[in-house]
Amino acid sequence: MSADRPLRSRSQQRSTTAQPSHHSATSAVEVRRSARRRRTVSAYRDGDRTVVLIPARMSEAEEQRWVTVMLDKLAAQESKRALGDGELAERARRLSEQYLDGRAGPASVRWVTNQNTRWGSCTPAEGSIRLSHRLKGMPEYVVDYVLLHELAHLLVPGHGPRFWRLLESYPRTERARGYLEGVVAADRLPHLPAARGE
């Protein structure tokens, strides 16, 4: 186990809720104190929550200040990495040309935050494609697969053999599907408390 992510007993972990100024929704934050950590503070996303690692000697006020700082820092990094709707539409055009001979031309492609049970959706009659915000931060080949999957629906509405033949040319179809299945399976696992002494 990495020294950067030490697990502690329950008494040294705290789950809290933080709402930095740039977020409209509240996100779960878990603060982990470490006696081995002297000065540094770090944070990372773990599913729907953020884990902030701080030195054990830090005061409550310092903890609150650093939680806000780290949430802001993570949000800034994520917004730099995330594709905007314009880049998403350009990516769809490129994927259509490369794998579907340019036959799938969506009228709109955008991120949405109201799809929590699907990765993407398509309305062929309108030519619109929507991708779940949950894909942000996943590997590019996974986002490309979901985008290509929805592009294929512009040509074939159902999931029959004709539809799957359209995706055969994308070399990472099986790998991307396996990745997404793994994410779904991990989401269904119970979150176990940290073991004592680790």
Backbone bond lengths (Angstrom), bond angles and torsions (degrees), N, CA, C in turn:
res aa  C-N    CA-C-N  psi(-1)  N-CA   C-N-CA  omega(-1)  CA-C   N-CA-C  phi
1 M - - - 1.452 - - 1.519 109.26 -
2 S 1.320 117.24 137.30 1.460 123.10 -178.22 1.522 111.25 -68.78
3 A 1.329 115.15 144.44 1.469 119.61 177.34 1.517 111.04 -69.27
4 D 1.350 117.26 -19.63 1.460 120.34 179.77 1.521 112.54 -73.75
5 R 1.330 117.51 -22.15 1.455 119.70 -178.22 1.520 110.94 -126.60
6 P 1.320 118.46 56.51 1.461 119.46 -178.18 1.519 110.90 -70.07
7 L 1.323 115.44 141.99 1.460 119.55 175.30 1.513 108.35 -91.37
8 R 1.299 116.51 144.52 1.419 121.33 -179.63 1.506 111.36 -124.54
9 S 1.312 115.77 167.81 1.456 118.89 175.94 1.522 109.07 -65.40
10 R 1.318 116.08 161.34 1.461 120.18 -176.77 1.520 113.06 -56.83
11 S 1.324 117.33 -29.85 1.463 119.79 -177.78 1.525 111.89 -68.37
12 Q 1.317 117.71 -19.50 1.454 120.30 -178.98 1.528 111.93 -102.29
13 Q 1.327 117.97 2.91 1.456 121.02 176.85 1.510 108.21 -111.41
14 R 1.310 114.72 147.80 1.454 118.96 178.74 1.514 107.86 -140.21
15 S 1.327 115.99 131.61 1.454 119.79 172.78 1.509 106.39 -101.71
16 T 1.299 114.99 134.02 1.453 119.57 -178.82 1.513 108.08 -141.12
17 T 1.295 117.04 178.01 1.447 121.15 176.93 1.501 107.78 -124.11
18 A 1.324 115.30 131.19 1.457 119.16 -178.91 1.509 109.15 -126.67
19 Q 1.305 115.44 148.85 1.448 119.93 178.48 1.515 109.57 -136.58
20 P 1.357 116.86 88.56 1.446 119.13 177.72 1.521 110.29 -67.17
21 S 1.315 115.46 159.68 1.459 120.70 -172.67 1.510 114.26 -59.28
22 H 1.340 119.32 -30.28 1.458 120.40 -175.89 1.521 112.67 -86.92
23 H 1.318 119.51 -2.50 1.460 121.29 179.62 1.513 109.74 -105.37
24 S 1.338 115.49 136.48 1.459 118.00 176.40 1.518 110.84 -89.28
25 A 1.333 117.37 -24.67 1.462 120.44 -178.79 1.521 109.62 -104.77
26 T 1.310 115.63 154.10 1.453 120.26 178.29 1.520 108.63 -85.37
27 S 1.333 117.15 142.48 1.455 120.20 179.35 1.519 108.78 -125.28
28 A 1.324 116.98 146.47 1.461 121.45 -179.66 1.524 109.21 -74.71
29 V 1.314 115.07 136.49 1.464 121.19 179.83 1.516 107.80 -127.05
30 E 1.326 116.12 131.19 1.466 121.17 175.36 1.518 107.73 -113.53
31 V 1.316 116.90 123.33 1.460 121.95 178.40 1.518 108.00 -99.77
32 R 1.330 115.66 128.07 1.466 121.10 177.69 1.522 108.62 -118.01
33 R 1.342 115.52 123.49 1.465 121.13 178.98 1.525 109.10 -95.99
34 S 1.339 115.90 140.39 1.454 120.72 -179.43 1.525 110.44 -132.11
35 A 1.344 115.84 129.59 1.462 120.67 176.92 1.531 110.09 -70.26
36 R 1.325 116.31 -26.52 1.471 120.40 179.54 1.525 112.44 -75.13
37 R 1.304 116.39 -23.57 1.468 120.98 -178.83 1.523 107.90 -83.56
38 R 1.317 117.53 120.65 1.470 121.48 -175.60 1.527 112.44 -94.69
39 R 1.327 117.35 -53.46 1.469 119.92 -174.25 1.515 113.65 -125.40
40 T 1.312 117.64 -29.83 1.467 119.95 -169.87 1.522 112.34 -79.21
41 V 1.319 114.25 150.89 1.459 123.18 174.37 1.512 106.03 -126.16
42 S 1.320 117.05 135.29 1.464 119.73 176.87 1.521 109.05 -140.63
43 A 1.322 115.22 166.05 1.459 120.27 -178.78 1.521 109.49 -151.25
44 Y 1.321 115.41 153.18 1.461 120.80 176.08 1.516 108.77 -152.97
45 R 1.316 115.50 159.75 1.457 121.82 177.77 1.524 108.36 -88.80
46 D 1.327 115.27 138.61 1.458 121.51 176.17 1.528 106.00 -133.34
47 G 1.329 115.89 88.96 1.458 120.31 -175.46 1.515 110.01 68.29
48 D 1.334 116.60 -125.27 1.462 121.41 -178.65 1.519 113.41 -89.00
49 R 1.328 117.88 3.70 1.461 119.10 -178.81 1.524 109.82 -120.96
50 T 1.303 114.89 164.41 1.458 121.89 176.90 1.518 107.51 -115.38
51 V 1.326 116.53 132.95 1.463 122.13 177.66 1.521 107.65 -105.85
52 V 1.339 116.46 125.04 1.460 122.29 178.54 1.517 107.40 -113.26
53 L 1.330 116.31 125.29 1.467 122.76 -178.55 1.521 108.83 -104.04
54 I 1.345 116.77 123.17 1.468 121.52 -176.47 1.530 110.19 -133.30
55 P 1.343 116.83 161.12 1.465 119.50 174.61 1.532 110.97 -65.92
56 A 1.313 118.08 145.94 1.461 123.00 -177.15 1.529 112.21 -62.83
57 R 1.330 117.99 -31.13 1.465 121.84 -175.19 1.531 113.46 -78.11
58 M 1.294 119.39 -3.91 1.466 122.83 -175.29 1.530 111.31 -68.32
59 S 1.325 116.75 139.83 1.472 121.27 179.61 1.532 110.07 -75.01
60 E 1.340 115.54 166.93 1.474 120.82 178.35 1.527 111.25 -60.72
61 A 1.337 116.06 -41.55 1.471 120.34 -179.74 1.527 110.98 -64.34
62 E 1.351 116.04 -43.32 1.472 119.71 177.26 1.523 110.38 -63.16
63 E 1.324 115.82 -40.51 1.469 120.25 178.72 1.526 110.28 -57.33
64 Q 1.335 116.87 -50.28 1.464 120.45 -178.97 1.527 111.82 -60.55
65 R 1.337 115.64 -41.85 1.469 119.85 179.91 1.532 110.09 -62.83
66 W 1.352 116.91 -44.89 1.456 120.37 -177.40 1.529 112.01 -70.43
67 V 1.312 117.60 -32.80 1.475 119.67 176.11 1.524 109.38 -60.69
68 T 1.324 116.84 -46.65 1.474 121.10 179.17 1.522 111.02 -62.04
69 V 1.337 116.77 -45.68 1.469 121.31 179.81 1.531 110.41 -59.76
70 M 1.330 117.21 -45.94 1.463 120.49 -176.15 1.523 111.68 -70.82
71 L 1.332 118.40 -35.92 1.465 120.39 176.04 1.523 110.19 -63.42
72 D 1.325 116.75 -42.38 1.463 120.88 177.89 1.525 111.07 -62.97
73 K 1.332 115.97 -41.70 1.462 120.99 -178.58 1.538 110.93 -65.20
74 L 1.329 116.64 -45.38 1.466 120.18 178.36 1.523 111.35 -62.32
75 A 1.321 116.75 -43.29 1.471 120.55 -179.97 1.524 110.71 -61.51
76 A 1.331 117.05 -40.35 1.468 120.97 179.30 1.522 110.66 -64.75
77 Q 1.334 117.17 -42.76 1.468 120.86 178.65 1.519 110.63 -63.34
78 E 1.325 116.82 -43.03 1.458 120.77 -178.29 1.520 112.02 -66.85
79 S 1.329 117.11 -37.85 1.458 118.87 -179.27 1.529 110.79 -69.10
80 K 1.335 117.60 -29.82 1.465 120.39 176.12 1.525 110.30 -68.40
81 R 1.335 116.02 -39.48 1.467 120.20 -176.48 1.521 112.90 -78.03
82 A 1.322 117.14 -31.93 1.459 120.34 -172.01 1.516 111.75 -70.65
83 L 1.317 115.31 139.82 1.455 120.82 174.55 1.518 109.08 -74.55
84 G 1.308 116.98 136.91 1.453 120.59 171.92 1.525 109.15 -82.01
85 D 1.327 116.91 175.07 1.460 120.74 -179.85 1.526 111.96 -60.50
86 G 1.344 117.04 -38.13 1.471 120.73 179.78 1.516 111.62 -62.82
87 E 1.337 116.02 -45.56 1.471 120.01 178.51 1.522 111.02 -66.52
88 L 1.322 116.28 -34.09 1.467 121.01 178.49 1.529 110.36 -64.62
89 A 1.326 117.00 -42.54 1.471 121.56 178.57 1.525 110.54 -64.10
90 E 1.339 116.95 -40.36 1.464 120.95 178.21 1.527 110.80 -65.90
91 R 1.302 115.84 -38.72 1.468 120.44 178.26 1.530 110.18 -64.83
92 A 1.335 116.64 -40.58 1.463 120.88 178.04 1.528 110.80 -61.80
93 R 1.337 115.84 -42.01 1.467 119.68 179.22 1.533 110.69 -61.71
94 R 1.338 116.16 -44.56 1.466 121.21 -179.99 1.529 111.37 -63.69
95 L 1.344 117.01 -43.85 1.464 120.71 179.31 1.529 111.21 -64.31
96 S 1.324 116.99 -39.45 1.460 121.05 178.56 1.521 110.40 -61.80
97 E 1.326 116.74 -44.18 1.471 120.28 178.65 1.518 111.59 -64.27
98 Q 1.323 115.70 -43.99 1.466 120.61 -174.55 1.527 113.20 -71.77
99 Y 1.332 117.56 -39.65 1.464 119.58 -172.31 1.527 115.07 -115.03
100 L 1.335 118.03 -16.20 1.468 119.98 -177.00 1.525 111.57 -125.59
101 D 1.337 116.52 22.70 1.469 122.67 179.33 1.528 112.65 54.42
102 G 1.337 117.14 27.80 1.458 121.55 177.78 1.523 114.72 71.59
103 R 1.333 117.30 11.31 1.482 120.94 -175.77 1.521 113.35 -76.30
104 A 1.325 118.02 -22.57 1.468 120.42 -178.98 1.522 108.83 -98.82
105 G 1.322 116.16 109.80 1.464 121.10 -179.60 1.516 110.94 -121.84
106 P 1.326 117.70 92.73 1.472 119.75 -177.89 1.527 111.85 -68.65
107 A 1.327 115.86 148.13 1.471 121.41 174.58 1.520 110.14 -77.11
108 S 1.332 116.91 -32.59 1.472 120.54 177.95 1.518 109.93 -150.99
109 V 1.330 114.22 146.32 1.469 122.32 175.88 1.515 105.90 -136.86
110 R 1.345 117.33 125.70 1.466 118.38 -177.91 1.521 111.08 -153.68
111 W 1.335 113.98 159.94 1.460 122.18 173.38 1.521 108.29 -81.24
112 V 1.338 116.88 145.15 1.462 121.15 174.33 1.529 109.07 -135.22
113 T 1.322 115.83 154.95 1.467 120.20 -179.33 1.516 112.37 -108.79
114 N 1.326 117.81 5.34 1.470 120.11 -177.42 1.526 112.86 -104.06
115 Q 1.337 118.54 15.70 1.465 121.79 178.04 1.519 108.83 -113.31
116 N 1.316 116.33 95.67 1.460 119.56 -179.43 1.515 112.90 -104.96
117 T 1.331 117.36 -8.48 1.470 119.16 178.80 1.522 112.07 -113.10
118 R 1.328 118.35 -5.77 1.467 121.36 174.86 1.521 109.65 -131.45
119 W 1.317 114.67 157.27 1.461 120.41 179.46 1.524 110.98 -86.02
120 G 1.316 116.42 -28.63 1.453 119.85 -179.40 1.512 109.61 -161.08
121 S 1.327 116.27 166.34 1.455 120.69 175.98 1.522 108.85 -150.20
122 C 1.316 114.77 159.09 1.449 121.14 -176.57 1.524 108.87 -141.60
123 T 1.319 116.69 139.26 1.459 121.96 172.63 1.526 106.44 -116.96
124 P 1.353 117.69 94.43 1.466 120.66 -175.01 1.531 113.72 -56.42
125 A 1.336 117.76 -37.28 1.463 120.56 -178.31 1.531 111.61 -61.32
126 E 1.331 116.64 -33.47 1.471 121.01 179.58 1.522 112.24 -96.87
127 G 1.334 116.14 -14.96 1.463 119.90 -176.18 1.517 112.35 71.29
128 S 1.341 116.77 27.38 1.467 119.79 -177.19 1.524 111.26 -105.28
129 I 1.323 114.69 140.70 1.462 122.60 177.61 1.519 107.60 -125.06
130 R 1.339 115.34 135.29 1.458 121.59 177.64 1.532 108.66 -127.45
131 L 1.319 116.11 132.86 1.462 121.42 176.90 1.523 109.24 -112.96
132 S 1.327 115.52 139.60 1.459 121.10 179.15 1.530 110.51 -66.85
133 H 1.327 116.00 138.01 1.459 121.88 176.75 1.522 111.60 -59.80
134 R 1.350 117.21 -19.13 1.470 120.40 -179.54 1.528 112.06 -65.60
135 L 1.344 117.35 -17.16 1.465 120.87 178.35 1.529 112.17 -76.27
136 K 1.324 116.85 -19.02 1.459 119.38 -178.76 1.519 109.29 -62.14
137 G 1.305 115.58 132.77 1.460 119.97 -178.68 1.519 113.32 91.47
138 M 1.343 118.56 -10.30 1.459 121.06 175.44 1.531 108.36 -80.60
139 P 1.333 117.85 161.95 1.468 119.73 -179.88 1.529 112.14 -55.67
140 E 1.337 116.00 147.93 1.468 121.09 -177.87 1.523 112.44 -56.20
141 Y 1.342 117.30 -40.25 1.462 118.80 -177.29 1.527 111.57 -63.77
142 V 1.338 117.67 -27.21 1.467 121.49 177.95 1.534 109.63 -72.92
143 V 1.332 116.29 -46.28 1.471 120.27 177.40 1.525 109.51 -60.58
144 D 1.343 116.91 -43.32 1.468 120.52 178.96 1.524 111.48 -60.77
145 Y 1.325 116.27 -41.21 1.465 119.01 179.45 1.531 110.97 -62.29
146 V 1.333 117.72 -46.90 1.465 120.14 -178.87 1.528 109.90 -63.63
147 L 1.309 116.59 -40.73 1.466 120.92 178.56 1.529 110.42 -63.46
148 L 1.316 116.51 -44.21 1.468 120.81 178.58 1.534 111.09 -65.40
149 H 1.308 116.61 -38.52 1.468 122.07 176.78 1.531 109.90 -57.34
150 E 1.335 116.09 -46.83 1.470 119.74 -179.76 1.523 111.36 -70.78
151 L 1.324 118.09 -35.28 1.468 120.81 175.24 1.527 110.76 -61.10
152 A 1.333 115.83 -40.06 1.472 119.84 179.14 1.525 110.72 -62.70
153 H 1.332 117.18 -30.49 1.470 120.27 178.15 1.531 111.97 -68.54
154 L 1.319 118.30 -21.32 1.463 119.64 174.09 1.524 110.66 -67.17
155 L 1.333 115.89 -24.10 1.468 121.30 -179.58 1.524 112.48 -98.73
156 V 1.327 116.40 -36.48 1.471 122.11 -179.79 1.529 107.46 -135.95
157 P 1.344 119.00 111.74 1.467 121.18 -174.88 1.529 115.49 -63.55
158 G 1.326 119.49 -40.45 1.469 121.58 -174.69 1.508 113.28 -90.27
159 H 1.347 115.60 -169.73 1.461 122.15 179.81 1.525 111.65 -111.78
160 G 1.297 117.23 36.47 1.469 121.38 179.42 1.524 112.06 -78.39
161 P 1.348 116.24 -177.42 1.472 120.86 -178.47 1.528 113.49 -56.24
162 R 1.341 117.27 -37.21 1.467 120.68 179.59 1.532 111.09 -61.76
163 F 1.333 115.65 -40.17 1.464 120.73 178.93 1.531 110.38 -62.85
164 W 1.345 117.21 -50.14 1.468 120.27 -176.24 1.522 112.11 -66.79
165 R 1.350 117.52 -28.22 1.466 119.82 176.10 1.533 110.76 -63.48
166 L 1.330 117.29 -32.64 1.466 120.55 178.24 1.531 111.92 -63.77
167 L 1.329 116.68 -30.36 1.467 120.30 -177.48 1.532 113.12 -89.70
168 E 1.335 117.03 -6.50 1.470 119.90 -178.23 1.519 112.82 -61.10
169 S 1.325 117.08 -29.31 1.467 119.25 -176.51 1.534 112.71 -75.38
170 Y 1.349 117.46 -17.49 1.460 119.66 178.48 1.529 108.23 -81.21
171 P 1.340 117.85 115.07 1.472 120.48 -171.20 1.526 115.69 -67.53
172 R 1.323 118.68 -16.10 1.468 120.03 -175.79 1.524 112.39 -110.10
173 T 1.320 116.96 21.26 1.467 120.05 -179.30 1.522 111.73 -57.29
174 E 1.322 117.86 -53.37 1.469 120.84 -177.15 1.523 111.67 -64.43
175 R 1.319 115.99 -40.47 1.471 119.64 -179.77 1.534 110.35 -64.00
176 A 1.333 116.82 -43.92 1.464 120.66 -179.93 1.523 111.12 -65.59
177 R 1.331 116.53 -41.53 1.469 119.60 178.48 1.526 110.07 -63.10
178 G 1.325 116.96 -40.65 1.469 121.01 177.54 1.514 111.41 -62.77
179 Y 1.326 117.30 -40.34 1.464 121.55 178.86 1.524 110.16 -61.39
180 L 1.336 116.45 -48.62 1.465 120.93 -178.51 1.529 111.56 -65.13
181 E 1.338 116.82 -38.24 1.470 119.88 176.52 1.525 110.23 -63.29
182 G 1.342 116.74 -37.56 1.463 120.92 177.68 1.516 111.99 -64.57
183 V 1.334 116.86 -39.59 1.465 121.32 178.22 1.526 110.06 -63.39
184 V 1.342 116.10 -44.73 1.467 120.58 179.35 1.528 110.23 -62.44
185 A 1.335 116.86 -44.58 1.469 120.67 -179.96 1.524 110.99 -63.17
186 A 1.335 117.44 -41.33 1.466 120.88 179.95 1.526 111.17 -65.04
187 D 1.338 116.55 -36.44 1.467 120.30 178.64 1.523 111.84 -64.09
188 R 1.333 117.03 -26.53 1.468 120.68 -178.10 1.517 112.65 -84.80
189 L 1.337 117.43 -14.11 1.464 120.51 -179.25 1.521 109.77 -71.54
190 P 1.335 116.71 143.29 1.473 118.43 175.59 1.527 108.84 -68.62
191 H 1.327 117.11 143.48 1.461 120.65 177.10 1.522 107.86 -83.67
192 L 1.327 115.55 112.09 1.456 121.43 -176.75 1.513 110.88 -84.36
193 P 1.325 118.81 142.64 1.469 120.42 175.61 1.519 110.04 -68.80
194 A 1.304 116.83 154.65 1.467 121.33 179.07 1.518 109.65 -65.67
195 A 1.320 115.10 143.92 1.473 119.81 178.95 1.519 109.76 -76.10
196 R 1.324 116.34 147.46 1.456 120.64 179.12 1.520 110.93 -66.61
197 G 1.337 114.56 140.88 1.468 120.02 173.63 1.515 113.95 82.71
198 E 1.329 118.41 0.54 1.463 118.73 179.09 1.508 110.58 -94.46
